[in-house]
Amino acid sequence: MQTLRLVGSAHLALLVLLSACGDSSSGGGGSGGSSDGGDGQGANADGGNGATTNDGGNGASTSDGGNGSGGGLSECNDPGLNVPIGACDLYLQNCPVATDTCDVGDADPKNSAFEPTTVCVTQNGLKAIGESCNSSPDCAAHLTCVGNTCTPFCCPGDATSCGSGDCSVEVQLLDQDEQPTGYTFMACSFAASCDLFTPDSCPPDENCYLQTGPITACYTGDDLADGAPCMYLNDCQDSAICIGGEEDAVCRFLCQADAAPGTEPGLGGCPDGQLCDTNSFDSGIAGVGFCHP
């Protein structure tokens, strides 16, 4: 599974885990592009390495599809989505006040250790699902700002609430030391698609990444060099991937098996001394593999 880097500067931070086939073992990645997920209090989180900051605050899907959100949701019983239920259910959006948002919060804000739970918060933003945002308060009730886009919570295998997006962003909450807590929830992805090996396929401050084969998406990246250790999908350069095990993942260029000799890395070719391997890596795109010595 590929992960997208998301680091918070406040009490709560999170990772965005993209439901992706990223490597022959388990690729590191780095969030969803970027995004913020929300602690109900507006914790700051950058949207990926070098991305602009945006609050990770209130947001979720609505059970009635109102206030700019997607369609209604039934209860989500996926065992991997395990934020402890407190005042409300993230997926049912069942706060006593219908216009309040059920969001992830801290069970004891006075305690230095982050203890995730669900809380009801008031949110009156004007941005609807799929619209750009700088922080969750920009979004309508029942939505959160993830990847600079207002999105509801969603349930794996059911993109009903996502509108034109898909339920492919797994948000993993981090503690105050930026270590995974083991608590996760799902949000929708609205990242723009792009063409691998095509210069300027994404905005100037973003790179084209293979998200979930054969789906590609534009995210802000950190541009680590080929062969550099990585943890997150968007640690690497344009048209590259973070591939390997959790302890030994490195950045490698994606490539085209039929690229003409001399094609530059990042445009479909491989660095000198490397070959294009399409056998030990399933990109989901015919003829596309990754380079390695």
C-alpha positions as CSV (number, residue, x, y, z in Angstrom):
1,M,0.0,0.0,0.0
2,Q,1.4,3.4,-0.9
3,T,1.3,6.1,1.7
4,L,1.2,9.8,1.1
5,R,3.2,12.1,3.5
6,L,1.2,14.2,5.9
7,V,3.0,15.8,8.9
8,G,1.3,17.9,11.4
9,S,2.8,20.9,13.3
10,A,0.2,20.8,16.0
11,H,-0.9,18.1,18.5
12,L,-2.4,15.9,15.8
13,A,-0.7,14.7,12.7
14,L,-1.7,12.1,10.2
15,L,-0.6,10.0,7.2
16,V,-2.7,9.5,4.1
17,L,-2.5,5.9,2.9
18,L,-3.4,5.5,-0.7
19,S,-5.0,2.2,-1.5
20,A,-2.4,1.3,-4.1
21,C,-0.2,-1.5,-5.4
22,G,3.1,0.2,-5.1
23,D,5.8,-2.3,-5.1
24,S,6.9,-5.9,-5.2
25,S,6.9,-6.0,-1.4
26,S,5.4,-2.9,0.3
27,G,6.2,0.5,-0.9
28,G,6.4,3.5,1.3
29,G,4.4,6.5,0.4
30,G,3.6,9.9,1.7
31,S,-0.5,11.8,1.7
32,G,-2.9,11.8,0.1
33,G,-0.8,14.4,-1.9
34,S,-1.4,15.9,0.8
35,S,-4.1,16.4,3.1
36,D,-5.3,17.1,6.4
37,G,-7.6,14.9,8.3
38,G,-8.7,16.7,11.3
39,D,-8.7,16.5,15.0
40,G,-11.8,18.5,15.4
41,Q,-9.7,21.3,16.6
42,G,-8.0,22.4,13.4
43,A,-4.5,20.9,13.9
44,N,-2.1,22.2,11.2
45,A,-0.9,19.6,8.7
46,D,1.0,20.2,5.6
47,G,-0.2,18.6,2.5
48,G,2.8,16.5,1.7
49,N,6.4,17.3,1.7
50,G,6.9,21.0,1.0
51,A,3.2,21.6,0.6
52,T,1.4,24.6,2.0
53,T,-0.1,24.2,5.4
54,N,-3.8,23.6,5.9
55,D,-5.7,22.8,8.9
56,G,-6.8,19.3,9.5
57,G,-10.0,19.9,11.1
58,N,-13.6,19.2,11.0
59,G,-15.1,17.0,8.4
60,A,-16.9,13.9,7.4
61,S,-19.6,12.6,5.2
62,T,-23.2,13.4,5.9
63,S,-25.9,10.7,6.4
64,D,-28.4,12.8,4.5
65,G,-26.3,14.1,1.7
66,G,-27.0,17.7,2.6
67,N,-24.8,20.8,3.0
68,G,-22.7,20.2,-0.1
69,S,-21.7,16.7,0.9
70,G,-22.0,13.5,-1.1
71,G,-24.7,10.9,-0.8
72,G,-25.8,9.2,2.5
73,L,-23.9,6.5,4.2
74,S,-24.8,3.5,6.2
75,E,-22.8,2.2,9.1
76,C,-19.2,1.3,8.1
77,N,-18.1,-1.9,9.8
78,D,-14.7,-2.3,8.1
79,P,-12.3,-3.6,10.8
80,G,-9.5,-1.5,9.6
81,L,-11.3,1.7,10.4
82,N,-11.0,1.8,14.1
83,V,-11.2,5.4,15.5
84,P,-12.8,4.8,18.9
85,I,-16.5,6.0,18.8
86,G,-17.2,8.8,21.3
87,A,-20.0,11.3,20.9
88,C,-20.9,10.2,17.3
89,D,-20.2,8.0,14.3
90,L,-17.9,9.3,11.6
91,Y,-19.8,7.5,8.8
92,L,-23.3,8.0,10.1
93,Q,-22.7,11.6,11.0
94,N,-25.3,11.3,13.8
95,C,-24.5,14.2,16.0
96,P,-27.5,15.4,18.1
97,V,-27.5,18.7,16.3
98,A,-28.0,17.8,12.6
99,T,-25.8,20.6,11.3
100,D,-22.8,19.6,13.5
101,T,-20.0,17.6,12.1
102,C,-18.8,14.3,13.6
103,D,-15.0,14.5,13.5
104,V,-11.9,13.0,15.0
105,G,-10.9,14.7,18.2
106,D,-8.7,14.2,21.3
107,A,-10.4,12.4,24.2
108,D,-8.2,14.4,26.7
109,P,-6.7,17.5,25.1
110,K,-4.9,18.3,28.4
111,N,-3.0,15.1,28.2
112,S,0.2,15.2,26.1
113,A,-0.6,11.8,24.6
114,F,-3.1,11.9,21.8
115,E,-6.1,9.7,22.5
116,P,-8.4,9.6,19.4
117,T,-12.1,9.7,19.7
118,T,-15.1,11.1,17.8
119,V,-16.5,14.5,18.7
120,C,-19.3,16.8,17.5
121,V,-18.1,20.2,16.3
122,T,-19.8,23.2,14.7
123,Q,-18.7,23.9,11.1
124,N,-20.3,26.5,8.8
125,G,-18.0,26.7,5.8
126,L,-19.3,27.4,2.3
127,K,-17.2,24.9,0.2
128,A,-19.0,21.8,-1.1
129,I,-17.6,18.4,-1.7
130,G,-14.7,18.4,-4.2
131,E,-14.1,22.1,-3.9
132,S,-10.7,23.5,-2.9
133,C,-10.0,24.5,0.7
134,N,-7.2,25.7,2.9
135,S,-8.7,24.3,6.1
136,S,-11.6,22.3,7.3
137,P,-13.6,25.3,8.5
138,D,-13.7,26.3,4.8
139,C,-15.9,23.3,4.1
140,A,-19.6,22.7,4.7
141,A,-20.8,20.7,7.6
142,H,-19.9,16.9,7.5
143,L,-16.8,17.5,5.3
144,T,-13.1,17.8,6.0
145,C,-10.3,19.4,4.1
146,V,-8.1,16.6,2.7
147,G,-5.5,17.3,0.0
148,N,-6.8,20.9,-0.2
149,T,-10.2,19.5,-1.2
150,C,-13.4,19.3,0.9
151,T,-14.3,15.6,1.3
152,P,-16.5,13.4,3.4
153,F,-15.5,10.3,5.3
154,C,-16.2,7.2,3.3
155,C,-16.4,3.4,3.7
156,P,-14.1,1.1,1.6
157,G,-15.9,-0.3,-1.4
158,D,-18.6,2.3,-1.2
159,A,-17.9,5.6,-2.9
160,T,-21.5,6.8,-2.7
161,S,-20.5,9.7,-0.5
162,C,-17.6,10.7,-2.7
163,G,-19.6,12.1,-5.7
164,S,-17.1,12.3,-8.6
165,G,-14.2,11.1,-6.3
166,D,-13.3,7.6,-5.1
167,C,-12.9,6.2,-1.6
168,S,-9.2,5.5,-1.8
169,V,-7.5,7.6,0.9
170,E,-6.8,5.9,4.2
171,V,-5.9,8.4,6.8
172,Q,-3.7,7.1,9.6
173,L,-3.5,9.3,12.7
174,L,-0.1,10.1,14.2
175,D,0.8,10.9,17.7
176,Q,2.5,14.0,19.0
177,D,5.9,12.4,18.0
178,E,4.6,11.8,14.4
179,Q,4.5,8.1,15.0
180,P,1.5,6.0,13.8
181,T,-1.2,5.4,16.4
182,G,-2.8,2.5,14.6
183,Y,-6.1,4.4,14.2
184,T,-7.4,5.0,10.7
185,F,-10.3,6.3,8.7
186,M,-11.1,6.7,5.0
187,A,-11.7,9.8,3.0
188,C,-12.3,10.5,-0.7
189,S,-9.7,11.3,-3.3
190,F,-10.3,14.1,-5.9
191,A,-6.7,14.4,-7.0
192,A,-6.2,15.4,-10.6
193,S,-5.1,12.7,-13.0
194,C,-1.9,13.0,-15.0
195,D,0.2,11.4,-17.7
196,L,3.4,9.6,-16.5
197,F,6.5,10.6,-18.4
198,T,4.9,13.8,-19.7
199,P,6.5,17.1,-18.7
200,D,4.1,19.6,-17.2
201,S,1.3,17.1,-16.9
202,C,0.7,18.4,-13.3
203,P,0.8,22.0,-11.9
204,P,4.2,23.5,-11.4
205,D,4.4,22.6,-7.7
206,E,3.2,19.0,-8.1
207,N,4.5,15.7,-9.5
208,C,2.8,12.9,-11.3
209,Y,2.6,9.7,-9.3
210,L,1.2,6.2,-9.8
211,Q,-1.5,6.1,-7.1
212,T,-3.5,2.9,-7.7
213,G,-2.6,1.1,-10.9
214,P,-3.6,2.2,-13.4
215,I,-4.7,5.5,-11.7
216,T,-2.2,8.4,-11.6
217,A,-2.6,11.6,-9.6
218,C,-0.8,14.9,-9.1
219,Y,0.6,15.6,-5.6
220,T,3.1,17.9,-4.1
221,G,6.4,16.0,-3.8
222,D,9.8,16.1,-2.1
223,D,11.9,15.2,-5.1
224,L,14.3,12.8,-3.4
225,A,16.9,11.5,-5.8
226,D,16.9,8.1,-7.4
227,G,18.0,5.4,-4.9
228,A,17.4,7.7,-1.9
229,P,15.7,6.0,1.1
230,C,12.0,6.9,1.3
231,M,8.9,6.3,3.3
232,Y,6.1,7.9,1.3
233,L,4.8,7.9,-2.2
234,N,5.5,11.6,-2.7
235,D,9.0,11.6,-1.2
236,C,10.2,10.9,-4.8
237,Q,10.5,12.7,-8.1
238,D,8.0,13.1,-10.9
239,S,7.2,9.7,-12.5
240,A,9.0,7.9,-9.7
241,I,7.9,5.5,-7.0
242,C,8.9,4.6,-3.4
243,I,9.4,0.9,-3.6
244,G,10.7,-1.8,-1.3
245,G,10.0,-3.1,2.2
246,E,9.3,-0.9,5.2
247,E,12.9,-0.8,6.2
248,D,14.6,-0.6,2.8
249,A,12.3,1.3,0.5
250,V,14.0,3.6,-2.0
251,C,12.9,6.0,-4.8
252,R,13.1,4.5,-8.3
253,F,12.0,5.9,-11.6
254,L,9.0,4.3,-13.4
255,C,9.8,3.4,-17.0
256,Q,8.4,2.1,-20.2
257,A,9.7,-1.2,-21.5
258,D,9.6,-0.1,-25.1
259,A,11.3,3.3,-24.5
260,A,13.8,4.2,-27.1
261,P,17.5,3.9,-26.2
262,G,18.7,7.1,-24.6
263,T,15.3,8.1,-23.2
264,E,15.8,10.2,-20.1
265,P,14.8,8.9,-16.6
266,G,11.4,10.4,-15.7
267,L,10.4,10.4,-19.4
268,G,10.2,6.6,-19.6
269,G,13.8,5.6,-19.6
270,C,16.2,4.4,-16.9
271,P,19.4,5.8,-15.5
272,D,22.6,4.3,-16.9
273,G,23.3,0.8,-15.5
274,Q,19.6,0.2,-14.7
275,L,17.0,-1.9,-16.4
276,C,13.2,-1.6,-16.7
277,D,11.6,-4.3,-14.7
278,T,8.0,-5.0,-15.6
279,N,7.9,-8.6,-14.1
280,S,8.3,-8.0,-10.4
281,F,6.1,-5.0,-10.2
282,D,2.4,-4.7,-11.3
283,S,1.9,-1.1,-12.2
284,G,-1.5,-1.8,-13.7
285,I,-0.4,-0.1,-16.9
286,A,0.8,-2.3,-19.8
287,G,4.6,-2.0,-20.4
288,V,5.2,0.2,-17.4
289,G,7.7,-1.0,-14.7
290,F,10.4,0.4,-12.5
291,C,14.1,0.9,-12.9
292,H,16.7,-0.7,-10.8
293,P,20.3,-1.9,-11.1
